[in-house]
Amino acid sequence: DFDYDWRARGLAIFANLDSLWETVPLPIGVATRVVWSDLPYIRPLTDVIDRFGAFNVALVNRESVRVFSVRMGEIQAQTEALGEELKRHRQGGWSAQIYQRREDNLAIQNLKQAAEVLLAFSEQTGVRRLVLGGSPEVLAQFREVMPRELSEQILGEFTADVSASAHKALQLSLDVVYQADLEKERRLVEEAITAARKGANGALGVADTIYALYQGRVRTLLINASFHGEAYVCDVCGSVSTAPLPECPLCGHTEVRHVADVANLAVHKAIETGAAIEIVRDSAELAECGGMAAILRY
């Protein structure tokens, strides 16, 4: 009652019989469940982090920029900068053309200043993912003056006025990030399947993926969001079987452990070995491969 932030949509509680009591507010609602295990049940947290990773949002026009840092689905920090005001010249003739050219040059300078502000904000927050908001014409100009290191961070863009509310900018940017993540997941699943079928750096299915995790060979772990399964795993070499065995068929170890949720075990091993984790939103291709796959380091 005293520690929980009731504004959050969900909550994870970790506890043991001795000294651990940790509450983690979540930006999304989660199914109510209790898991008692020798390993903390962190798979839902992995899914939240994967879906609500950090990114920056920049709202840009020809005179100003507003920048937001988003973490776990909420705005954490923001800044803004104003360039020189642009005034449209309504008269015709040669003087109007000269004046218009000056205004266009001034707008470019403002956009370059906005890019500098955005780059400094990116370095300050340590975030390397970016969503742009503004009119299509201005964003096209902005992309032209952005340094390469910023251009490589762009996930996508949306149409909005620079004066849009922070809430609206957040919602529009989350939609962009969602679609970008779906495309990323599709590419990673395709890469893992192609590599595995060519006998290259890929693993498909629970047995091959868990075995590669225990060897420290996994670079990116892929798990279908709906995948759940139990297995018997050798804690020495990581071999997997669907039935209890008196000893490991690969290394001869006599303790083959029953694991109620093998996906949770995979997440733990990925964290231990420094592998990236992608919770894939119900890929039919990944389901056909057993719900789990990996892109290997070697």
C-alpha positions in Angstrom: 0.0 0.0 0.0 2.9 2.4 0.7 5.3 1.5 -2.1 3.0 0.9 -5.1 2.5 3.7 -7.6 -1.2 3.2 -8.3 -1.0 5.2 -11.6 0.7 2.1 -13.2 -1.4 -0.3 -15.2 0.3 -3.4 -13.9 2.6 -4.7 -11.1 5.2 -7.4 -10.7 6.1 -8.5 -7.2 9.2 -10.6 -6.4 9.5 -12.2 -3.0 11.1 -15.1 -1.1 10.9 -16.5 2.4 13.9 -14.5 3.6 14.6 -11.0 2.6 13.4 -10.3 -0.9 10.4 -8.0 -1.5 10.6 -6.0 -4.7 7.7 -4.3 -6.5 8.0 -3.2 -10.2 5.3 -1.0 -11.6 4.5 -1.8 -15.3 3.2 0.4 -18.1 0.8 -2.3 -19.3 -1.7 -4.6 -17.7 -0.6 -8.2 -17.2 -2.6 -11.3 -16.4 -2.8 -12.0 -12.7 -0.8 -15.1 -11.9 1.5 -16.6 -9.2 4.7 -18.5 -10.1 6.7 -20.4 -7.6 10.1 -21.4 -9.0 13.8 -21.7 -8.3 14.2 -18.9 -10.9 12.5 -15.5 -10.7 9.7 -15.4 -13.4 11.0 -12.5 -15.4 9.6 -13.3 -18.9 6.7 -10.8 -18.6 9.2 -8.1 -17.7 11.3 -9.0 -20.7 8.3 -8.6 -22.9 7.5 -5.1 -21.4 11.1 -4.0 -21.9 11.1 -5.3 -25.5 7.8 -3.5 -26.3 8.5 -0.3 -24.4 12.2 0.2 -25.0 13.6 3.7 -24.7 13.4 6.2 -27.7 13.5 9.9 -28.3 10.8 11.9 -30.1 11.4 15.2 -32.0 8.6 17.5 -33.1 10.1 19.8 -35.7 9.0 22.8 -37.8 11.0 25.5 -39.6 11.3 27.6 -36.5 11.6 25.3 -33.5 12.0 21.8 -32.1 10.6 20.0 -29.1 12.3 16.8 -28.0 11.0 14.1 -25.6 12.8 11.1 -24.1 10.4 8.1 -23.6 11.1 5.1 -21.4 8.7 2.3 -20.5 5.9 4.0 -22.3 6.2 7.3 -20.4 7.9 10.7 -21.1 11.0 11.0 -18.8 12.6 14.2 -20.0 12.1 16.9 -22.6 13.7 20.0 -24.0 13.0 22.6 -26.8 14.7 25.2 -28.8 13.5 28.2 -30.9 15.2 29.5 -34.0 14.8 32.9 -35.6 11.2 33.8 -36.4 10.2 33.5 -40.1 7.9 36.1 -41.6 6.3 35.5 -45.0 6.6 38.4 -47.5 3.3 39.0 -49.2 4.4 41.4 -52.0 5.4 40.2 -55.5 8.2 41.1 -57.8 12.0 40.6 -57.6 12.3 41.9 -54.0 9.8 39.2 -52.9 12.0 36.5 -54.5 15.1 37.8 -52.7 13.2 37.9 -49.4 11.8 34.4 -49.9 15.3 33.1 -50.6 16.5 34.7 -47.3 13.6 33.1 -45.4 14.4 29.6 -46.9 18.0 30.0 -45.9 17.0 31.0 -42.4 14.7 28.0 -42.2 17.6 25.7 -43.1 19.7 27.3 -40.4 16.9 26.7 -37.9 16.7 23.0 -38.9 20.5 22.6 -38.5 20.2 24.1 -35.1 17.4 21.7 -34.3 19.6 18.8 -35.4 22.3 20.0 -33.0 19.9 20.2 -30.1 18.6 16.7 -30.9 22.1 15.2 -31.2 23.1 16.7 -27.8 19.9 15.4 -26.3 20.5 11.9 -27.7 24.0 11.9 -26.2 22.7 13.1 -22.9 20.0 10.4 -22.6 22.1 7.7 -24.1 19.2 6.7 -26.4 19.8 5.7 -29.9 16.3 5.3 -31.3 14.4 8.3 -32.8 10.9 9.1 -34.0 10.3 12.3 -35.9 7.1 14.4 -36.0 6.1 17.3 -38.2 4.9 18.0 -41.7 6.2 15.8 -44.5 7.8 18.7 -46.2 9.7 19.9 -43.1 10.7 16.4 -42.1 12.2 15.8 -45.6 14.2 19.0 -45.2 15.2 18.0 -41.7 16.5 14.6 -42.8 18.8 16.4 -45.4 20.6 18.4 -42.7 20.8 15.8 -40.0 24.2 14.2 -39.2 24.5 10.6 -40.2 24.6 9.3 -36.6 21.1 10.8 -36.1 19.7 9.6 -39.4 20.7 6.0 -38.5 18.6 6.2 -35.4 15.3 7.0 -37.1 12.6 4.4 -36.7 9.9 6.3 -38.5 7.8 9.5 -38.5 4.3 10.9 -38.0 2.4 14.0 -39.0 1.8 16.5 -36.3 2.1 20.2 -35.4 5.1 21.2 -33.3 2.6 22.5 -30.7 0.9 19.2 -30.2 0.4 18.1 -26.6 3.0 15.8 -25.1 0.4 13.1 -24.7 -0.6 13.2 -28.4 3.1 13.1 -29.4 3.6 10.1 -27.1 0.7 8.1 -28.5 1.6 8.8 -32.1 5.2 7.9 -31.5 4.3 4.6 -29.7 2.3 3.6 -32.8 5.4 4.3 -35.0 7.7 2.3 -32.7 5.2 -0.6 -32.6 5.2 -0.9 -36.3 9.0 -0.6 -36.5 9.4 -3.3 -33.9 7.0 -5.6 -35.8 9.1 -5.2 -38.9 12.3 -5.8 -36.9 10.9 -9.0 -35.4 9.9 -10.2 -38.9 13.4 -9.6 -40.2 15.1 -11.4 -37.2 12.8 -14.4 -37.5 13.6 -14.6 -41.2 17.3 -14.3 -40.6 17.3 -17.0 -37.9 15.3 -19.5 -40.0 17.4 -18.8 -43.2 20.7 -19.2 -41.3 19.6 -22.4 -39.5 18.4 -24.1 -42.7 21.6 -23.2 -44.5 23.6 -24.7 -41.6 25.0 -21.3 -40.7 24.6 -19.2 -37.5 21.0 -20.1 -36.6 19.2 -22.4 -34.3 15.5 -23.5 -34.4 13.3 -25.1 -31.8 13.6 -25.5 -28.1 16.3 -28.1 -27.9 18.8 -26.5 -30.3 18.2 -23.0 -28.9 18.6 -24.0 -25.2 21.8 -26.0 -26.1 23.3 -23.0 -27.9 22.4 -20.7 -25.0 24.3 -22.9 -22.5 27.3 -22.8 -24.9 27.1 -19.0 -24.9 26.7 -18.9 -28.7 23.4 -17.0 -28.9 23.5 -13.4 -30.1 19.8 -12.9 -30.3 17.1 -15.0 -28.7 13.7 -15.1 -30.3 10.6 -16.4 -28.4 7.0 -16.3 -29.6 4.9 -14.3 -27.1 2.3 -17.1 -26.8 4.9 -19.9 -26.4 4.9 -21.9 -23.1 6.3 -25.3 -22.6 7.9 -27.6 -20.1 11.0 -29.6 -20.6 13.8 -31.5 -18.8 17.1 -29.7 -19.1 20.7 -30.7 -18.2 22.2 -27.9 -16.2 25.7 -28.9 -17.2 25.5 -28.9 -21.0 21.9 -27.6 -21.7 20.6 -30.7 -23.6 16.8 -30.8 -23.6 14.4 -33.7 -23.5 10.6 -33.9 -23.3 10.6 -36.8 -20.9 12.6 -37.4 -17.6 15.9 -39.3 -18.1 18.2 -40.9 -15.5 21.1 -39.1 -17.0 22.0 -36.6 -19.8 22.5 -38.4 -23.1 25.2 -35.9 -24.1 27.4 -35.4 -21.1 26.3 -38.2 -18.7 25.3 -35.8 -15.9 22.9 -37.5 -13.6 20.8 -34.5 -12.6 18.3 -33.6 -15.4 16.0 -30.9 -14.1 12.3 -30.4 -14.8 11.6 -26.9 -16.0 8.0 -25.7 -15.9 8.5 -22.8 -18.3 11.5 -23.4 -20.6 11.0 -19.9 -22.1 11.7 -18.3 -18.7 14.8 -20.4 -18.4 15.9 -19.3 -21.9 15.5 -15.6 -20.9 17.7 -16.1 -17.8 20.4 -17.8 -19.9 20.2 -15.1 -22.5 20.8 -12.4 -19.8 23.6 -14.4 -18.2 25.4 -14.7 -21.5 24.7 -11.2 -22.8 22.4 -12.2 -25.6 19.7 -9.8 -26.9 16.1 -10.9 -26.3 13.2 -10.4 -28.7 9.7 -11.4 -27.6 8.0 -11.9 -31.0 4.3 -11.1 -31.3 2.9 -14.5 -32.5 4.9 -15.2 -35.6 3.4 -18.2 -37.6 6.8 -18.9 -39.0 8.4 -19.0 -35.5 5.5 -21.2 -34.2 6.2 -23.7 -37.0 9.8 -23.9 -35.7 8.7 -24.7 -32.2 8.1 -21.2 -30.8 11.8 -20.5 -30.2 14.9 -19.7 -32.3 18.2 -17.9 -32.2 20.7 -16.0 -34.2 24.1 -17.3 -33.2 27.4 -15.5 -32.7 29.3 -18.4 -34.3 
